């Protein structure tokens, strides 16, 4: 019985942490790596090349990111597929 209570308690703690993470507006490097599925070293490279929206307010170089900007950055280049083109053409030539 105690094992089941501990399991439920751990699940609740993880659930609450996940909900809190999803509502965070400012993310650290680890959270951006998790959100984007990119390696931290690659995010550092993108930052160095100025290809990812990023902030640093301390002398130690710790990076911070705005969730909204990262989500826009991730979705800025839409790939079009045949169905997308066909749908657009059908709307034009109706």
N, C-alpha and C positions, 0 to 999 in steps of 0.2 A: 504494500500500500504506500509506504513512504517513497519507494522508487518511482511509483506512478505520479505522486505529488511533485517530486523533484523534476521529473520529465515535463510535466505540465508547466511548472514554474519556469523552467528553462525555455520552453516554447514561447511563453508569454513575454519573457525578457527579450528574446530575439525578435518577436513580433513588434514590440514597442520600439526597439532600436531601429528596426526597418522602417517603421512609420515615421519616426523622427528624422531619419536620413532622407526620406523622400520629400520632406518639407523644408529641408535646409536650403537656404538661398546661396550661401557661401560654402564652397567645397575645398577641401585640401587635396593634395596630389593623390593620395591613396583613394579617395572617394571618386575623383575624376577617372582614375585608372579603372576602378570598378564600373563606373557609369559607362565609359566608352569601350571597355574591354581592350584598352591599349596598355602596353607595358609602361611603367613609370619612366624608364630610360628614354622611350620614344616620346613621351610627353615633354620631358626635359629638352629633347632635340627640337621638337616643334616649337617650344617656347624660345629656344635660342635662335631659331630661324624666323621668329615672329609670325608663326603660322597658326597659333592658338591664342584665343583671348585669355589673358592671364594678368595677375596682379601680385606685387610683392611690396610690403610696407615695412619690412625690417631689413637690417643690415646683414642678417645671416642668409638671405636669399630664399627664404621659405616662400613657396608659391601658393597663391589662392586663386580661386576661379568662381565666377558667378554662374550658377546652374543654368539660368536662362540663356546666357551667352554660349555656354558649352552646348546646350541643346540646339540652339540656332546654328552654331558652327557644325554640328554633326549632321544637320539636315539641309545645309545650304546648297548642296549639289544633287538635285534630284536626277535619278536615272530614268529615262523614258523607255518604256517597253512597247512592243508592237501593239498590245491592246490599248495602251494609252493613246498612241498615234491614231489607231483605227477609230477609237471613240471620238477623238477631236475632229477627225475628218468627217465622220458621220454627222456631227453637229453642224459643221460648216456647210455640207452639201445636202442637207435635208430639204 
